[in-house]
Amino acid sequence: MLDGIEKQQGARTAQSTLAYLSVVFNWYAPRHDTFRSPIVRGMGRVKPKERARTRVLDDQEIRDL
């Protein structure tokens, strides 16, 4: 599923989808003894360094906001 999302919508959308699914599965897991989350380490689509911002707002831009 994540491969299809990444192909059609991009890696960041697939990463967001994975994050939402992880929250849902982590919420559901303690409520059912036999459930095991299919989310495992390494499934992420975007590395944290790739997501890091390269630009910072200057003082004037902050005042404008």
C-alpha positions in Angstrom: 0.0 0.0 0.0 2.8 2.5 0.9 4.6 1.7 -2.3 1.5 2.7 -4.3 1.0 5.9 -2.3 4.6 6.8 -2.8 4.4 6.2 -6.5 1.2 8.2 -7.0 1.5 10.9 -4.3 5.1 11.0 -3.2 7.3 9.9 -0.4 6.2 12.5 2.1 2.5 11.5 1.7 3.5 7.8 2.2 5.5 8.8 5.3 2.5 10.7 6.7 0.2 7.7 6.0 2.7 5.4 7.8 2.7 7.7 10.8 -1.1 7.7 11.0 -1.3 4.0 10.6 1.3 3.5 13.3 -0.7 5.6 15.8 -3.8 3.6 15.0 -2.1 0.2 15.4 -0.3 1.3 18.6 -3.7 2.4 20.0 -5.4 -0.9 19.0 -2.6 -3.3 20.0 -3.1 -3.2 23.8 -6.8 -3.7 23.5 -6.5 -7.1 21.7 -4.2 -9.8 22.9 -3.7 -11.5 19.5 -3.1 -8.4 17.5 0.4 -7.7 16.3 1.2 -4.4 14.6 2.5 -4.9 11.0 4.6 -1.7 11.3 8.3 -2.4 11.7 11.4 -0.3 11.9 12.8 0.8 8.6 9.4 1.2 6.8 9.8 5.0 6.7 10.0 6.6 3.3 11.8 9.8 4.1 15.0 10.0 6.2 14.9 12.6 9.0 17.9 14.5 7.4 15.9 14.8 4.2 13.0 16.3 6.0 15.2 18.9 7.8 14.5 22.4 6.9 17.2 24.4 5.2 15.6 27.8 5.6 14.8 29.8 8.8 12.5 32.8 8.9 14.3 36.1 9.6 13.1 38.6 12.2 11.1 40.7 9.7 9.3 37.6 8.3 8.3 36.6 11.9 7.0 40.1 12.6 5.0 40.0 9.3 3.3 36.9 10.5 
